[in-house]
Amino acid sequence: MKVLDIVHRFNDGNSPVSSGLCRVRTFVVKNDLVVLLTDLGENNDGRSVTNAVEGIVESLKDQGLIVSPATLIEHYEGPDFNGDSFDIVNLSPRTSWIPVSRNDVLALIGLEEAELKERTSANSRVMALVSNAKQRRDPFGDLKSPDGNKVTTRRLEIIRGMISKSTIESLVSAGAGEQEIQRVLKTDLSIFGEAYAEPNDEYICFSEFPLAGGLIDFAVFTARSRMNIILIEIKGAEFDLVNSNHYKAFNHKINEAAGQIKERLGIISRNLTEFRKIVHGLRERVERGDKLRNSFLGPCGKLCVSSDKDVIIRSVIIGGRTRDDLEESKKRHDFETGMTPPIQIESWDTWLRKLKRA
């Protein structure tokens, strides 16, 4: 049974007077207390729940809103119910996170599925609490730019340096090779942040990214809480994605790229802890201003992720041209679901649809 559902103002640890917001729901199930701490994303005007969880819990206890013992669950909402992430948080002897499934969380909170299905942004009562909390902190907040000056300045810099979508379309239409397309893409890595970053302005992009003794063409670090790493291999536009013969198989260049990625991910999977340390160390250096692997920072500059949490690795291969979109989409789906770990396949035609720029 749910017994509490509030928006909580917490000190975010940056200074004695700075603070942030999160949604707090408590449930009592068979005399056990379960606390769901939901990050408010863009509506949180302070640090993420991950980075401030110790202070959040301490302030909730100080105000008598929760008591020990309690199961603490950190919650990040995706665009829909299926994209949510959950971690059980242990604060002793040191803060640690244990990923749990949606079904596990439902069991802990008493199978109240509606509580997780509804997006916080769609709950008018909770959003009114968010608005009131922000108004009390800063009565003129709605009259200000929604982003800080640094973010706005960086966003304008990125816009000024953008290559146009039509530039890539022209290369693809001309059947440009892999090296020619790579050469253009390396001049503006924001194009990969635009395609894969979530949230939109929170990303770091790299080219010629070192991976398990080799190099991946491009990589994107993004997301909140647990860092997503998108590994991108590109091929040219001088061939059809699917062969025209009666076998209707993917072009051999796509299969070769998939084999290389699979081999390297296999090496990483056998030493994930070390890989996590390496990529977070790289992230932290780039956030401090080091220029590594042609690194390119998104507008926000820093990612709201924890180096103590697992990283999520996704892989993409882009290459070739689409001739029969419906038929190829079935082949891509079969390939992606049949591959372990899954690798997403895009033709240049399907990938260009992801871009919002002109």
C-alpha positions in Angstrom: 0.0 0.0 0.0 1.3 3.4 -0.9 1.5 5.7 2.1 3.4 8.7 0.8 3.9 10.5 -2.5 5.7 13.8 -2.3 8.2 16.0 -4.1 11.2 16.4 -1.8 13.6 19.3 -1.8 17.1 18.1 -0.7 20.5 19.7 -0.3 22.5 18.6 -3.3 25.9 18.8 -1.7 27.3 21.5 -3.9 27.0 24.2 -1.2 25.1 24.7 2.1 22.3 26.5 0.2 22.1 24.6 -3.1 19.5 21.9 -3.5 17.6 19.6 -5.9 14.3 17.9 -6.3 13.1 14.3 -6.5 9.8 12.4 -6.2 9.6 10.2 -3.1 7.0 7.4 -2.8 6.8 5.0 0.2 5.0 1.7 0.3 4.3 -0.6 3.2 4.0 -4.3 2.1 3.8 -7.0 4.8 5.2 -4.6 7.4 8.2 -3.8 5.2 8.9 -0.2 4.2 10.0 0.4 0.5 11.1 3.8 -0.6 11.0 4.7 -4.4 13.2 7.7 -5.2 12.4 8.9 -8.7 14.7 11.3 -10.5 12.8 14.2 -12.0 15.1 14.6 -15.0 14.8 18.1 -16.5 12.5 19.1 -13.6 15.3 18.5 -11.1 17.1 21.8 -10.6 20.0 20.1 -8.7 22.1 17.0 -8.8 20.8 13.7 -9.9 19.4 11.2 -7.4 22.4 9.0 -8.0 24.9 11.7 -7.1 22.9 12.9 -4.1 21.3 9.7 -2.8 23.1 9.8 0.6 21.9 13.3 1.3 18.4 12.6 0.1 18.0 9.7 2.5 19.5 11.6 5.4 17.2 14.5 4.9 14.1 12.3 4.6 15.1 10.6 7.9 15.7 14.0 9.6 12.2 15.1 8.6 10.6 11.9 9.8 9.4 10.9 6.4 11.1 7.5 6.4 12.5 5.3 9.1 14.9 2.4 9.1 15.0 -0.3 8.1 13.8 0.4 4.6 14.5 -0.9 1.1 15.7 2.0 -1.0 15.0 1.9 -4.8 16.5 4.5 -7.2 14.3 5.0 -10.2 14.9 6.7 -13.6 11.9 7.0 -15.9 12.3 6.3 -19.6 10.0 7.6 -22.3 7.6 4.7 -21.4 7.2 2.0 -18.8 9.5 -0.4 -20.6 12.5 2.1 -20.6 12.6 2.6 -16.8 15.7 1.6 -14.8 15.7 0.6 -11.1 18.5 0.0 -8.6 18.3 -1.1 -4.9 20.6 1.3 -3.0 22.7 0.1 -0.1 24.3 2.9 2.0 26.5 0.7 4.2 29.3 0.0 4.5 29.6 2.2 1.3 27.0 3.3 -1.2 26.4 0.6 -3.8 23.7 -0.1 -6.4 22.2 -3.4 -7.4 20.2 -3.3 -10.7 16.7 -4.9 -10.4 14.0 -5.7 -12.9 10.6 -4.0 -13.1 8.9 -7.2 -12.0 11.1 -7.3 -8.9 10.2 -3.7 -8.0 6.5 -4.5 -8.6 6.7 -7.4 -6.1 8.4 -5.1 -3.6 5.8 -2.3 -3.8 2.8 -4.7 -3.7 2.2 -5.2 -7.4 0.9 -1.6 -7.9 1.7 -1.5 -11.6 -0.2 1.7 -12.2 2.3 3.5 -10.0 5.1 2.6 -12.5 3.2 2.9 -15.7 2.1 6.5 -15.2 4.8 9.0 -16.1 5.6 11.6 -13.5 5.2 14.3 -16.1 1.6 13.1 -16.7 0.6 13.4 -13.0 -0.8 16.9 -12.6 -0.8 16.8 -8.8 2.9 15.8 -8.6 3.9 18.4 -11.3 2.0 21.1 -9.4 4.2 20.1 -6.4 7.3 20.4 -8.6 6.2 23.8 -9.8 5.5 25.1 -6.3 8.9 23.8 -5.0 10.8 25.5 -7.8 8.8 28.7 -7.3 9.6 28.8 -3.6 13.2 28.4 -4.3 13.3 31.0 -7.1 10.2 33.1 -7.6 11.6 34.5 -10.9 12.8 31.1 -12.3 10.2 31.0 -15.0 11.4 34.3 -16.4 15.0 33.1 -16.8 16.6 31.1 -19.6 16.0 27.4 -18.9 19.7 26.7 -19.4 22.7 28.2 -17.8 24.9 30.6 -19.8 27.6 27.9 -20.3 25.1 25.4 -21.7 23.6 28.0 -24.0 27.0 29.2 -25.2 28.1 25.6 -25.9 24.9 24.8 -27.8 25.4 27.8 -30.0 29.0 26.8 -30.7 27.9 23.3 -31.7 25.2 24.8 -34.0 27.8 27.0 -35.7 30.1 24.0 -36.4 27.4 21.6 -37.6 27.7 19.9 -41.0 24.3 19.7 -42.7 22.2 16.6 -43.2 22.3 17.4 -46.9 26.1 17.1 -46.9 25.9 13.5 -45.8 22.9 12.8 -48.1 25.0 14.0 -51.0 27.9 11.7 -50.1 25.5 8.7 -49.7 23.7 9.5 -53.0 27.1 9.6 -54.8 28.0 6.2 -53.3 30.9 7.5 -51.2 33.3 5.0 -49.6 33.9 4.4 -45.9 36.9 6.6 -45.6 35.4 9.6 -47.4 32.2 9.5 -45.2 34.4 9.1 -42.0 36.5 12.0 -43.0 33.4 14.3 -43.1 31.8 12.9 -40.0 34.9 13.4 -37.9 34.6 17.2 -38.5 31.3 17.3 -36.5 30.8 14.5 -33.9 27.7 16.2 -32.6 25.9 14.3 -35.4 26.2 11.1 -33.3 25.1 12.9 -30.1 22.0 14.1 -32.0 21.3 10.5 -33.1 21.9 8.7 -29.9 22.1 10.9 -26.8 19.5 10.6 -24.1 18.9 13.2 -22.6 19.5 15.2 -25.8 22.3 17.6 -24.6 24.2 15.1 -22.4 26.8 13.3 -24.3 30.5 12.8 -25.1 31.5 11.6 -28.6 34.7 10.1 -29.7 36.3 8.9 -33.0 38.8 6.0 -33.4 37.8 4.8 -29.9 40.2 2.2 -28.5 38.5 -1.1 -27.7 39.9 -4.5 -26.8 43.1 -4.1 -28.8 41.5 -2.4 -31.8 39.6 0.7 -32.7 35.9 1.4 -33.1 35.1 4.2 -35.6 32.9 6.3 -33.2 31.6 6.1 -29.7 29.0 8.0 -27.7 28.8 8.2 -23.9 25.4 9.3 -22.6 22.4 8.7 -20.3 22.0 9.2 -16.6 22.7 7.0 -13.6 24.2 4.1 -15.5 26.3 5.3 -18.5 25.3 4.1 -21.9 28.1 3.5 -24.4 27.1 3.3 -28.0 29.8 1.8 -30.3 29.5 2.7 -33.9 31.1 1.1 -36.9 30.5 2.6 -40.3 30.9 1.3 -43.8 30.5 3.0 -47.2 27.5 3.8 -49.3 28.8 2.1 -52.4 26.9 -1.2 -51.9 23.3 -2.4 -51.2 22.7 -3.4 -47.5 21.2 -6.7 -48.7 22.6 -8.6 -51.6 20.3 -8.8 -54.7 21.0 -12.5 -55.3 18.6 -15.3 -54.2 20.2 -15.6 -50.8 19.2 -12.1 -49.8 21.9 -11.9 -47.2 23.5 -8.8 -45.7 26.5 -7.6 -47.7 29.8 -9.2 -46.5 31.1 -5.9 -45.2 28.2 -5.7 -42.7 28.9 -9.3 -41.5 32.6 -8.6 -41.2 31.9 -5.5 -39.0 29.5 -7.5 -36.9 32.1 -10.2 -36.4 34.8 -7.7 -35.3 32.4 -6.0 -32.8 31.3 -9.4 -31.4 34.9 -10.5 -30.9 35.8 -7.2 -29.0 32.7 -7.3 -26.9 33.6 -10.8 -25.9 36.9 -9.7 -24.6 35.3 -6.8 -22.7 32.7 -9.1 -21.1 35.4 -11.2 -19.5 36.7 -8.1 -17.7 33.8 -5.7 -17.3 35.0 -4.2 -14.0 38.3 -3.1 -15.5 36.5 -1.8 -18.7 34.1 0.3 -16.5 37.1 1.9 -14.6 38.8 2.7 -17.9 35.7 4.4 -19.6 34.7 6.3 -16.5 38.3 7.5 -16.1 38.3 8.6 -19.7 34.9 10.4 -19.2 36.2 12.2 -16.1 39.3 13.4 -17.9 37.3 14.7 -20.9 34.9 16.5 -18.5 37.8 18.2 -16.9 38.9 19.5 -20.3 41.4 17.0 -21.7 41.1 16.4 -25.4 41.2 12.6 -26.0 40.3 10.6 -29.1 38.9 13.7 -30.8 36.5 14.0 -27.9 33.5 16.2 -28.3 31.4 17.4 -25.3 27.7 18.1 -25.6 26.1 21.3 -24.3 25.8 20.1 -20.7 29.5 19.3 -20.4 29.2 16.7 -17.8 27.2 13.5 -17.6 25.0 12.7 -14.5 26.3 9.2 -14.2 27.9 7.1 -11.5 31.2 5.4 -11.9 30.1 2.8 -9.3 27.3 1.5 -11.6 27.5 -0.9 -14.5 27.8 0.5 -17.9 25.4 -0.5 -20.7 27.0 -1.2 -24.1 25.2 -1.0 -27.3 26.5 -1.5 -30.8 25.5 -0.1 -34.2 26.7 -0.8 -37.8 25.9 1.8 -40.4 26.5 1.0 -44.1 25.1 0.4 -47.5 21.9 1.5 -49.2 18.2 0.5 -48.7 16.4 -0.9 -51.7 13.3 -2.5 -50.0 12.7 -0.9 -46.7 10.0 -3.3 -45.5 11.9 -6.5 -46.4 15.2 -5.1 -45.0 13.5 -4.1 -41.7 12.5 -7.7 -41.2 16.0 -8.9 -41.8 17.5 -6.3 -39.5 15.1 -7.3 -36.7 15.9 -11.0 -37.2 19.6 -10.3 -37.2 19.5 -8.0 -34.1 17.4 -10.4 -32.0 19.4 -13.4 -33.1 22.8 -11.8 -32.2 24.3 -12.1 -28.7 25.1 -9.4 -27.7 22.6 -7.6 -30.0 24.0 -5.4 -32.8 21.8 -2.8 -34.5 22.1 -2.6 -38.3 21.3 0.6 -40.2 21.6 1.5 -43.8 22.6 5.1 -44.5 19.0 5.7 -45.6 17.5 4.6 -42.3 20.2 6.2 -40.2 19.7 9.6 -41.9 16.1 9.6 -40.7 17.3 9.9 -37.1 18.8 13.3 -37.7 16.8 16.4 -36.9 19.1 19.0 -38.4 18.4 20.5 -41.8 
